[in-house]
Structure formats: C-alpha cells, structure tokens
Amino acid sequence: MKKSVEEDVFIPLYPKSTVEDKSSLRSKFQERRFWSAVKLLSNVVLWDGIVQEDKVRDLGLSKLLNRYLLLNILNTPLGPDNIKKCSKVVACLPERWFQDLKGGSTLPELQNFSQHLLQ
C-alpha cells in the first residue's frame, strides 16, 4: 500500500484557467487522477482494523488526503463539484475514528480538510 501511495499517485496541478473548461483534456485527466486517488483512499481505509490504525491513518490521511487530494479540492471552485469531492472523501473515513472525539474536535490529520469544510 505504501509503495502504491508513494509511487502511483499523481494528480497534476494546472492553472485554474486551464481546468475551468471541463471539456479540456487537462481538466479531464486531472479529474480521472483525482478519482483514482479517492478510490485508493477508500481501499487503504478498508484495512483499518486489520493493519495498525496509525499506519492506515498515515497512508490514508497524511499522505493521500493531505498531500494529493486536498490540493485538488482547494483548487476546485466552490460549488457542486467541490461538494461532491468532499462528500466522497468523507464517505471513505471509518466512523470509529471519530467515536472518542469531543464535540468540535477532529483528528489532527484532518485539520486542514475540516477548515475547508467549514468554509
């Protein structure tokens, strides 16, 4: 899993003017790579409970979400596309990771993502 996350994930960052045109090849390529990384995130977190939780959280949240997915989400204009991306990421996260948290707090690895959601 670690090798896949570190070597196989690539989401190019293009200027906003380039990807605003949803029919452009660059925009389509960037979107395919984003959704491929979301699928990898969902597969990584499936190992929660089998592999040590800290390893799964490191790969899924620290490496995949914060290093790749969040950059793309932050560069997506606010609106339906951004909401869809955020919803899919949230759907990947195991509920049990949040059971012992106090109200208003989140996992340290989710600070930046949480701030984006609050906006």
C-alpha positions as CSV (number, residue, x, y, z in Angstrom):
1,M,0.0,0.0,0.0
2,K,2.8,2.4,0.9
3,K,4.5,1.9,-2.4
4,S,1.3,2.5,-4.3
5,V,0.6,5.7,-2.4
6,E,4.1,7.0,-2.8
7,E,4.8,5.9,-6.4
8,D,1.5,5.5,-8.2
9,V,-0.5,8.6,-7.2
10,F,-0.1,11.6,-9.4
11,I,-2.6,14.5,-9.7
12,P,-1.3,17.3,-11.9
13,L,-2.0,20.9,-10.8
14,Y,-2.9,23.1,-13.8
15,P,-3.7,26.8,-13.7
16,K,-7.4,27.4,-12.9
17,S,-8.0,28.9,-16.3
18,T,-6.9,25.6,-17.9
19,V,-9.2,23.3,-15.8
20,E,-12.2,25.6,-15.7
21,D,-13.1,24.3,-19.1
22,K,-14.4,20.9,-18.1
23,S,-14.1,19.6,-21.7
24,S,-10.4,20.3,-21.9
25,L,-8.1,17.3,-22.0
26,R,-6.1,18.6,-19.0
27,S,-9.2,19.0,-16.9
28,K,-10.4,15.5,-17.8
29,F,-7.0,14.0,-17.0
30,Q,-6.8,15.8,-13.6
31,E,-10.3,14.6,-12.7
32,R,-9.6,11.0,-13.6
33,R,-6.4,11.1,-11.5
34,F,-8.3,12.7,-8.6
35,W,-11.0,10.0,-8.6
36,S,-8.4,7.3,-8.9
37,A,-6.7,8.6,-5.7
38,V,-10.1,8.7,-3.9
39,K,-10.6,5.0,-4.9
40,L,-7.1,4.3,-3.5
41,L,-8.1,6.1,-0.3
42,S,-11.2,4.0,0.1
43,N,-9.1,0.9,-0.4
44,V,-6.5,1.9,2.1
45,V,-9.0,2.6,4.9
46,L,-10.6,-0.8,4.3
47,W,-7.5,-2.2,6.0
48,D,-8.5,-0.4,9.2
49,G,-8.8,-3.0,11.9
50,I,-6.5,-5.4,10.1
51,V,-3.4,-3.2,9.8
52,Q,-2.4,-0.9,12.7
53,E,-4.6,2.1,12.8
54,D,-1.7,4.6,12.9
55,K,-0.3,3.1,9.6
56,V,-3.7,3.3,7.9
57,R,-4.2,6.9,9.1
58,D,-0.7,7.9,8.0
59,L,-1.1,6.4,4.5
60,G,-4.7,7.5,4.0
61,L,-4.8,10.9,5.7
62,S,-1.3,12.2,6.0
63,K,-0.1,11.0,2.6
64,L,-3.1,10.6,0.3
65,L,-5.6,13.2,1.6
66,N,-3.2,15.9,2.7
67,R,-0.6,15.5,0.0
68,Y,-2.7,14.9,-3.0
69,L,-6.5,15.1,-2.6
70,L,-6.7,18.3,-0.6
71,L,-4.6,20.3,-3.0
72,N,-7.1,19.4,-5.8
73,I,-10.1,20.1,-3.6
74,L,-8.7,23.5,-2.6
75,N,-8.2,24.4,-6.3
76,T,-11.7,23.3,-7.3
77,P,-14.1,26.3,-7.3
78,L,-16.6,26.2,-4.5
79,G,-19.8,24.7,-5.8
80,P,-21.4,21.3,-6.6
81,D,-18.1,19.7,-7.9
82,N,-16.3,20.7,-4.7
83,I,-19.1,19.4,-2.5
84,K,-19.1,16.1,-4.4
85,K,-15.4,15.7,-3.9
86,C,-15.6,16.5,-0.2
87,S,-18.5,14.1,0.3
88,K,-16.7,11.2,-1.4
89,V,-13.7,11.8,0.8
90,V,-15.8,11.9,4.0
91,A,-17.6,8.7,2.9
92,C,-14.3,6.9,2.9
93,L,-13.4,7.7,6.5
94,P,-14.3,5.0,9.1
95,E,-16.8,6.2,11.7
96,R,-14.9,4.6,14.6
97,W,-12.0,7.1,14.1
98,F,-14.4,9.8,15.4
99,Q,-16.1,7.9,18.2
100,D,-13.8,9.1,21.0
101,L,-13.5,12.7,19.9
102,K,-15.0,15.5,21.9
103,G,-17.5,17.8,20.3
104,G,-16.0,20.3,17.9
105,S,-12.7,18.5,17.6
106,T,-11.3,16.4,14.8
107,L,-8.3,14.2,14.0
108,P,-5.1,16.1,13.8
109,E,-4.6,14.8,10.2
110,L,-8.0,16.3,9.2
111,Q,-7.4,19.9,10.5
112,N,-6.9,21.4,7.0
113,F,-9.7,19.4,5.4
114,S,-12.1,20.4,8.3
115,Q,-11.2,24.1,7.9
116,H,-12.1,23.8,4.2
117,L,-15.4,22.1,5.0
118,L,-16.3,24.9,7.5
119,Q,-15.8,27.5,4.7
